Structure formats: structure tokens, C-alpha cells
Amino acid sequence: MSESSAEAVADVVASAAAASAAGAAGSLRRATGLAGAAIGVLAAGAAAGVAIERMTVGRGMRRKARLALDSAGPYGTLRGTPGKAYADDGTELYYEVDDVEPDPGPGVSPRRRRLFGRKAPAPVTVVFCHGYCLSQDSWHFQRAALRGVVRTVHWDQRSHGRSARGVAQTRDGAPVTIDQLGRDLKAVIDAAVPTGPIVLVGHSMGGMTMMALAAQFPELIRDRVVATAFVGTSSGRMGEVNFGLPVAGVNAVRRILPGVLKALGQQAELVEKGRRATADLFAGVIKRYSFASRDVDPAVERFAERMIEATPIDVVAQFYPAFTDHDKTEALACFRDFPVLVLAGVQDLVTPSEHSEAIADLLPEAELVLVPDAGHLVMLEHPEVVTDRLADLLTRAGAVPAGATVSGYGSTSSTAQPR
């Protein structure tokens, strides 16, 4: 997910560890017990819904339903040409490239015609950067819409998806920093897009990664980037976000969570068992912090669940402190000279839409799009809105012909509100 996914995941993990840690060290039991007491405020709403469900639906049936959704859902199945980049500490970073299909001549496909008219797009490469506790597959709908039409690169951040664990973290015990993620993105660009114009697209932590890239490599932004999209992200002040909690609850969480996550990360095997044991509550918390509308496809909800489940607790622990330290407000100036899209869900509890508005205020020429009934995973919840605005961004950057439109990719029940 993103910054509060650490908290959402940690909520469930801490409760799970407390329930299953009978044989663990006493210090871990005390830590997880304290975490459960403080974080229970956060999980209460989700837990109530789960409790009602348990009265009517058996656990075995719910398990079968999850398996059915996993087998039937097509989400996250798109694959491209694989590649590897290497970060400055030696971490292997996995990426995939979807190349442009050969010129079809007069027989333009309906999909390409919907996106960009009858002309072929200019040779740009769109680089997608995913958020915390997610993977490159979180861009499934946008990837499907652009597939074969525009060259795209999808990569997994260190310790996420198919990328390797961070070498500096596993070998040296170094903390994860947003600056490190910016250098990782530079390594991916050097390997996958060594030449040509680039469009950068980032969700949550991915947007922060792009800001860190700009702060450290402003000449790359100046010379090669032709457009940028920030989706549900923040340039700083994440320590002030309340995640929908009462003041007392969020203060308690902030006070104890870093230490609790560190303790849990040292008992990863035990905690992972706890996560599996509390899958129902975990799903409820994920839904609350990912989506806002009531009619989200259950298979999409389960898809988000699987991505977050795949993030080990020690990775959650390693990344969490970086968000409080993140402040890249000054780096936004690097994005002033070309088209920028800033898009957010109005009901995002993780990176509130006010953070997107603050980014847009510093980039006066940016297009600000607020989606009323959307949460943090807006690109999965309302994929057509996000894809449509991305196509428009490519048009404004001169990468595709004017008049581009998008239709037919995912369902959306709301209309975005440009400022």
C-alpha cells in the first residue's frame, strides 16, 4: 500500500503475533500486547464488520471464496520483457518492459484509436513506480490500457515484488531512505531507458521516489523528463497524518509503532503465521485503508490483499521510518517546466488529498484531479479515471496526438474533479 500500510499491516501483525506468540520471548509478547492495545482503535471498525460476517459465513467458505477469487481474477497477470538493474549497493532490481507494437498501418486497433487516435505516439517511455507494500502489478489497469501502444517500464522497488532484498539492509543493517529509492530509480532508468524522453508516474511511495530522483539528479529531470504524474502521494509532513484515528489513538501508534515493528521484524516467521491466522481481520483493515467506494470488485480487493500479504513483516519494519523523515518539497521545483498531473482520492486516509493539493500549489501549471469516492488505491478503485488522465497527460506533453480519450478499461462509478 503506502505509508499507513505499515500501520495497517502492523495492526494485524501485532494482534496476530500476540495471539500466537505463546512460545516466544516475553519481551515480544509484551511488545505485541502493547501494540494491540494501541492499534486496536484503528482496527475496531474493520473488526466489527468481520465479526458480523463470521456470524453468517463460515471460515471454510471464506477461504474457498478467496481461493476462487485468486484463480479467477486476471489482475497482476500481465508480464513483459524482464530485465535487471543494480542499485549502488548491489541490490538487484527487477523490471519489465512493454514495447510498442509494430505500426499497424490503416488497421489501427480500437484500443489504440481510443487512446491516441489514428497516429502512432511519439517514442516516449512511461516509467511506473509503485507504492509501499505493493508491486509493479498495482498498475494492472493502466498497463493493460497502454500495453503495446506506448513503451512502458514497470519495476519493483527494493525488497518488494520480484526485486531482491536490499543489500545495505540485509548486509549492513542500514536504514531504508527515500533518497536510496531515488537512486534505485536512477539505476532502473539507466538500464531500461538509457536514451529518449521519459514520463514518470508514481503512486504514494513511488511519487516520493520520483521526488528523491529529482533532488539528486536534477539534470536528468531537466534533460529527459517530459511529463510527470503524482498519484496519491506526498512531498512531506507525513508525521502529521492521523490515518482516520482519534488524536489519542494516532499519538499512541506513533509512539510505539517503530519499536514494535522492529521487534516483530526480528520474529518474522512467527509473525507471518499470525498474519495467516488473522486473514479475515487483515482483509478488513486493508479494505478500509485502500478503497472508499462500496462497489469495488471483490477480486480487485483480494488482489490488493495478496500484494500486501506478500510483503514480509521485516520489510514493513525497514521501510516505515523513512516516511516520517521524508521531505522533498524543494525538489518539486524540478517539475515546473513540463506538464504535471496530480491525482488523489478525496477519501484517502493514507496520503490525504490535502497533500496532493499542496503539491499542486507548488506547481501552478499542474492539473489537479480529485476523485470523490476514492481511497488510497485509486488506480485500482477507479482505473478508468486514472488511465484517462494519464492519456491526457501524454497528449499535453506532445507525446501523442491531441484528442486522446480512454474508455472501456475497468469500471468507475465516479467522475473526477479537475481543479
JOMO-V743282 format. One record per backbone hydrogen bond with DSSP energy under -1.0 kcal/mol. CO is the residue of the C=O (numbers start at 1). NH is the residue of the N-H. If there is no record, write none. Layout:
CO/NH  CO/NH
This chain:
2/5  4/8  5/9  6/10  7/11  8/12  9/13  10/14  11/15  12/16  13/17  14/18  15/19  16/20  17/21  21/24  25/29  26/30  27/31  28/32  29/33  30/34  31/35  32/36  33/37  34/38  35/39  36/40  39/43  40/44  43/47  44/48  45/49  46/50  47/51  48/52  49/53  50/54  51/55  53/56  53/57  58/62  59/63  60/64  61/65  62/66  63/67  64/68  65/69  66/70  67/71  68/72  69/73  74/77  81/97  83/95  85/93  87/90  91/87  92/164  93/85  94/156  95/83  96/154  97/81  98/152  104/107  106/108  109/113  110/114  111/115  112/116  113/117  114/405  122/124  125/199  126/153  127/201  128/155  129/203  131/134  135/138  136/139  137/140  139/143  140/144  141/145  142/146  143/147  146/149  146/150  148/101  151/126  152/98  153/128  154/96  157/160  160/163  164/159  166/170  167/171  168/174  177/181  178/182  179/183  180/184  181/185  182/186  183/187  184/188  185/189  186/190  187/191  188/192  189/193  197/125  198/226  199/127  200/229  201/129  202/231  203/206  204/208  205/209  206/210  207/211  208/212  209/213  210/214  211/215  212/216  213/217  217/220  217/221  218/222  219/223  220/224  224/198  227/200  228/341  229/202  230/343  231/204  235/328  237/240  238/241  242/245  246/250  247/251  248/252  249/253  250/254  251/255  252/256  253/257  256/260  257/261  258/262  259/263  260/264  261/265  262/266  264/267  267/271  268/272  269/273  270/274  271/275  272/276  273/277  274/278  276/279  278/282  279/283  280/284  281/285  282/286  283/287  284/288  285/289  286/290  287/291  290/377  297/301  298/302  299/303  300/304  301/305  302/306  303/307  304/308  305/309  306/310  308/311  312/316  313/317  314/318  315/319  316/320  319/322  320/323  321/325  329/332  330/333  331/334  332/335  333/336  339/228  340/367  341/230  342/369  343/232  344/371  345/348  352/355  353/357  354/358  355/359  356/360  357/361  358/362  363/366  367/342  368/419  369/344  370/417  371/346  374/347  376/378  377/380  377/381  378/382  382/386  383/387  384/388  385/389  386/390  387/391  388/392  389/393  390/394  391/395  392/396  393/397  394/399  395/398  399/122  417/370
